[in-house]
Amino acid sequence: MDAINDFFTVAGTFLWGWPMIILLLGTHIFLTFRLCIPQRKILKGIRMSVCKDKGATGDVSQFGALATAMAATIGTGNIVGVATAVALGGPGAVLWCWLTGIFGMATKYAEGLLAVKYRVKAADGHYYGGPMYALERGLGMKWLAILFATFTALASFGIGCTVQANSIALLTNETFGIPTWVVGISVCALTASVILGGVKTISKVCTFLVPFMAILYVAGCIVILCMNSPFVWPAIRLIVLSAFNPEAAGSGFVGASVMMAARYGIARGLFSNESGMGSAPIVAATAQTRNPVRQALVSSTGTFWDTVIICAMTGIVLVSSILAYPEISYNDGAALTKVAFSKIPYIGAPVLTFGIITFAFSTILGWSYYGESAVNYIERKKANRFYRILYIVMLFFGSIINLDIIWNIADCMNALMTIPNLVALLLLSGVAAKETKRYLWEDKLDDEMEETYCPPNNEK
């Protein structure tokens, strides 16, 4: 087992090294300019996300699809992940994380567009889509589509299932003394009550849970920033300066460098918002929308809220807390976050605990649908029922076992599912540009697309 763990540790380090970071960030920048900077329409996307697209076809509302995608992306990466980036790369990592979100909005936009463009409608009226359908129907690469679906299904048991259940169990045990097996059973029961109802039930729960947990967490950040008000502007200035001149961070971050700040900031940003990973478009394909560009604009707001707002706010909270309380140790990301929130009298620690638990639970819900859709694409008939049962069982085991090897395997699967998705994005960028020109830049967002009703493979 140690040998297997060592293998996946080395493999994960290689897969998420500089080549992957350059490939992902390069795709973000390429699509930003290939699509004529769709980030300019972020306010329009936000307005669309909260308005029902009347007469549109799909399974869930545009906001429901967005909430489900954000449920899977807003997680511990937004809290502990940013703190880890600061601890390893210095304050400058926050700026690189933020820039990743800015450019990543274009990638998330393209993913949402292609998901709707190549989605299929089943005999029961439900819609299916995602990178596997774009690869098969847009590029004729069925073999690569199957690889993507396989990696996605395997990744769902890691990043979306066991590791999240483990985070909930350990934190609940540490904070309230509840045995991990009790927490595991509770998480299984709650998850089963939601995912057995399918995407519509998942969407309804996420539509309620995501705004609630995000507002609560952001409110906690605002309170801390008010308490640290004399240090907020110095923190922002330090973040910007140390991104390009690590010596500006002071002797405490003497080991940091521009390369380290960029590496950890970009990596945390990419991991946090999942732009380019190919997960979010799976649920974006189910959205009720008149044309692909409308949902693309809504999908891009997910990265905006996740990284441009929440991760940036977390970073400023952490750096301002370091300046305000020099006694804080910034060498441990998790400890840094706990100390920063503990400065809020009485409710700081509970708010952080509740935030991490709800973020982790929402990730469980979002990734359950991603994994089920991937399994349904590969082998389909009644496979979804088996997948749901296995997913629930794995939640319990994740609550009670050590997950070092699971984390390492999940990291590898996440990287491997990213590669086929980037192939689809880059090779179909011309299609995305054409659709964007037609609907967005020629101001035809109210036009309805001509859908091709093609049964998914499980009905052929």
N, C-alpha and C positions, 0 to 999 in steps of 0.2 A: 504493500500500500504506500509506503514511503517513496518507493521508486516511481510509482504512478503519479504521486503528488509532485515529486520533483520534475517529472516530465512535463506535466501541465503547467507548472510554475515557469519553467524555461520557455515553453511554447507560448504561454500568455504574455510573458515579457517581450518575446520577439514579435508576436502578432500586434501588440499594442505599442510597439516601439515607434521610432521616428518615421519609418515608411508609411505606417497606417495613419499617423497624425498628419503627415504631409498630404497623403492621398485624400483624407477627409476634408481637411481645411482647404486644400486645392480645389476640391469639388464644390465646396461652399462658395469660394470666390469666383470660380468659373461660372456657376449657375447664376450668381448674383448679376454678372454682367451679360451673360447669354440671354437672360430673361428680362434685361433692361431694368434691373434693380426693383423687383417687386416689393421690397421692404417699404417703398414709398407709400404703399397702399395699406399700411398696417392699421390705420384708423378705420378704414372701410372694412377690413377684415374683422375688426373687433365689433363694429356695428352689426355686421352680418351674423356673427356668432351668436348673438342674443336675439335675433329675429327669425321667426319661422319662415322658411322658404315655401310659400303656399303653392300648391299644385306640383311640387317637385316629387320625384320618385326616390325611394330608398326605405331603409328599415327604421332608422332612428333620426332624430333631429340633428341639425348641424352642430348645435351646442352639445347634444348628447354624445356625438362622435368625438368632439373636441374634449369633453370632460373625461371620456373613457381613455383617450390617448394621454391626456395630462395625468390621469390617475396612475398610469404606468410610468410616467417620466418624473413627476414630482415625487421625490422620495428622499432617502437618506443622503443621496448624492448632493442634494441642495443644501443640506445642513452639515453633516460630517465631511462630505466630499470636498466642499469648499474650504473647510477648516484644514483638511489634510493638505490641500494645495498650498495654502498659506504657510503651513508648518514646513513643507518640503521645498517650496519654491519662493517663499517670501511674499510680501504684500503685492508685488507686481503680478503675481499669478492671477489675482482678481481681475485685472484689466484684460489679460489674455483670455480668461474665461468669458468675460463680457463680450469681447470682440468675436469670439467663437459663436456666441449666440446671435450677434448682429448678422454675420454672414450666414449662419446656419438657418436663418429664417427662409432664405431662398431655396435651400435644399429641402426643408420641410414643405415648402410651397410646391416644389416640383413633385415630391412624393405624393402629396395629396391629389395633385392634378392627374398624374398617371394612374393612381389607384381608381379614380372615378372613370377615367377614359377607358380603361381596360377591364372594368369589373364585369361580372356575369350575373345573370338572373336565373335562379333555380325554378323548378316547376312549382315549388310551394310559395313562390313570390319573394323569397329572401335573396339578398345580394351578397356576393362574395368578391373579394378583390385583394390587392396587395402586390408586392414585387413579384411573387410567383406567377401571377396572371399577366403582369406586364412583360415578364421575361418570355412567357409562353406565347401570348397573343400578339405582343408587339415586336418580339425579336425571333420567335420560333425556337427559343432555347429551352425546350422542355427539361432537358437534363439538368440545366443550371437552376431552373425553377424548383425541381425536386430537391436539389442540394440546399437551396435557401430554405425551403419548408422544413427539411430535416434538421438543419441547424437551429431554426427558430423553435421547433418543438422541443429539442434538447435544451436550448437556452431557457425556455420557459420554466423548466423544472429547477433551474438554478437561480438566476437573477430574479425571476418573478414569483418563485414558490418557496423553496427551502431556505434560502438566505434571508428572505423577508420574514418568514415565520420564526426563524432563529433570532432575528433582531427583536421581534416583538416579545418572544418568550424570555430572552435574557434580560431585556430592559424591564419587563414587568416583574420578573423575579427579583432583580436588583432593587427596584423601587418599592414594590409592595410585598415582596416575600412570597408571592404565589408560585407554587411548584411549576416547573416548565411543562410537565405532562398535562397539567390542568389547563394551562394556557394553550397548549397544542390542541387539545380537544375542543376548546372554545373557538379557536381560530378555524378549525375544520368545520364546526357546525355553522358558524357565521358565513364562511365562504360557500359552503354547500347550499345554504338558503338563498344565495344570490346567483351563483353561476349555473345552477341547475335550471334556471329560468331562461338561459340563453342571453344573447347580446342585448335584447330589449330591457331585461331586468338589470343586467350589469350597467347599462347606460343610465337607467333611472336612478340607481344607487349612486353612481359616480356623479351624476348631475347635481345631486344634493351634497355629497360628501366633499367633492373637490373644492367648490367655492368656500364652503364652511371652514375646512382645514387650512386652506391657503390664507383666508382673511384672518383667522386666528393667529397663524404663524407670523404673517406680515405685521399684525397689530403688536405682537411681542417685539418684533424687530424695531418698530417705530418707537416703542417705549424706551428701549435700550438706547436708540439714537438720541432721544430727547435727554436721557440721563447723561449721555456722553457728548452733548451738544458742543462743548468747547473743543472737542477733539474730532468732530466729524469732518470739517474742511481740511485740517491737517492730515486726516486719514486718507481722504480722497487724493490730496496732493501727493502723499507718500506712495499710494498705489500707482499713480501715473508715473512718478519719477523712478520708482524702483523697478518698473517694468522694463526700463531701458538702462537704468543705472542702479544696480543692486546695492552699491555702497550707500545710496541714499536711505536705505532701510536701517542703517546703523550696525553696530557691532553684533547685535543679537542675531542677525541674519548673515553673518560673515561668510557662511558656506554657500549662499545663494549666488546664482549667476543669471544672466539674461536667458541663456539656454534652459536652465532649470525652471525659471519663472514661466517661460513660454511653454515648456513641455508639460509641467503639471497643471498650469492654467488651462491650456488647450485640451489636455486629456480629460480633466474634470468637466469642462464645458461640454465636450462631446459625449461623455458618459452620462451627464445629467440630462441633456435635452434629447438624446437619441436621434438627432438629425443625421440622416445618412445610414442609420442602422436598418431601416426598413420595417420597423415594428408598427409605428403609428399609422401608415397608410392602410394596414389591414382593416382597421376599424373605420378609417376615413371613407373607405369604399362603400360602407353601409349607410352613409349619410343621405338625407333627403335634400337633394340639390338639383337645380335646373341644368347646370353645366359644370364641367370639371374645374373651371377657374374659380367659381364661387367657393367651392369646398377647399380649393388650394389656398385661397386667402384666409379662410377660417383656420385651416391646419397650421399655417405659418404663425398665427397668434399663440399657439402652444409654446413654441420656442421663445417667443417674446416674453410671455409671462414666466416661463420656467427659468430661463437663464438671464435674459436682459433685465428682468425685474427682481425675481426672488433670489437668484444666485448673487447678483450684484449687491442687493441689500444685505444678504448674509455676509458677504465679504467686507462691506463697510462697517457692519456691526462688529465683526471680529477684529479688524485692524484698529478701529477706534477704541475698542476695549483694551487692546494691547497697550495703546498709548495712554489710556486713562488709568489703567491698573498695571503698572510695570511688573508687579509680582506674578502676573499670570504667566504660566509656562505655555509657550506656543509650539513646543516640540511634539506634542500629542494633539492631533486634530480633534478627536472626540472630547478630550479633557478641556481643550480650549473652548469648544462650543458650550459645554456644561458650565464652565466658570462664567462665561459671558452672560448666559441666561440666568444664572443664579444671582446676579446683581439686581434682578427685579425682585423686590421684597415679596415673600410669601408664595407668589404664584409663578415665579420664573421657572423653577425646575419642573413643576407639574405641566406648564405650558409646553416646554421642550419635550417632555416625556410623551404627552398626548400628541404633539405634532409628529414625532418620529413614529409612534404606533399607528396613527391614522395614515400617514404617508406610506408606511410599509403595507398596511392592509389594502389601501387603494391600488398599490402596485400589484399585489396578489390578484386582484380582480381584473385589472387591465391585461396582465400577461396571461391570465387563464384563457381569455378570448383569443389572444394572439396564437398561443400554442394549439388551441382547439382548431382554429382555422387552418393552421399549417398541417395538422394531422388529417383534417378533413380533405385537404388538397391531395395528400399522398394516398391515403386509403381510407376511406371515406365511409362506406356503408356501415353505420352503427359505430364507427370508430370514435365519434365524439362522445358517446356515453362512456365508453371504456376510458377515454382520456380524462374526463371529468372525475371519475372515481379514482383513477391513479393520481391525479393532481391533488385531490383531497387527502389521500393517504400519505403522499409525500410531504404535505404540510405538517402532518403530525411528526414524522421522522425528522423533519427539519427543525422542529422545536426542541428536540431532545438530544441531538447528536452534534459532534464537532464538525464544522463545515469548511475547514481549510481546503480540502480537496475539491469540495463542491464549488467553492468560490473560484478556484483556479480553472476548473472545467468550464464553468459558466463564462468566465472571461474569454476563454478560447472560442466557445460557441458564439458569443456575441460578435467577436471579431470576424469569424468565418461567415456569419450571416450578413455582415456588412459588405463583404466583397461582392457577392452577386447583386446586391441592391445597387451598389455604386456602378456596376456594369450597366444595369438597366437605366439608371439616371443619366449616365454619360452618353450612352448610345441612343437614347430616346430624347436627348435634350432638344433636338430639332423639333420633335413632336410637341414637347412642352412649350417651346418658343412660338410655334405656329398657333397653338391653342391660346396662349397668352396674348399674342398679337390680335387674334380675332375677337376674343371676349373682353379682354381688359383694356388694351391700348386703343382699340377701335370702339370702345364704350358700348359693348353689346352684352353686358353682364345679365341682362334680363332675358336673353335668348335661351331657348331650350335646346339641349343637345339631341342629336339623333342617336338613340341608344341601339346597340346591337344585342339582341336577346339571344344569348348563346348559353346553353346549359353547361354547368360546371362538369368537370370530368367524372364525378361520381354518378352522373346521370347518363353518361354516354355508354 
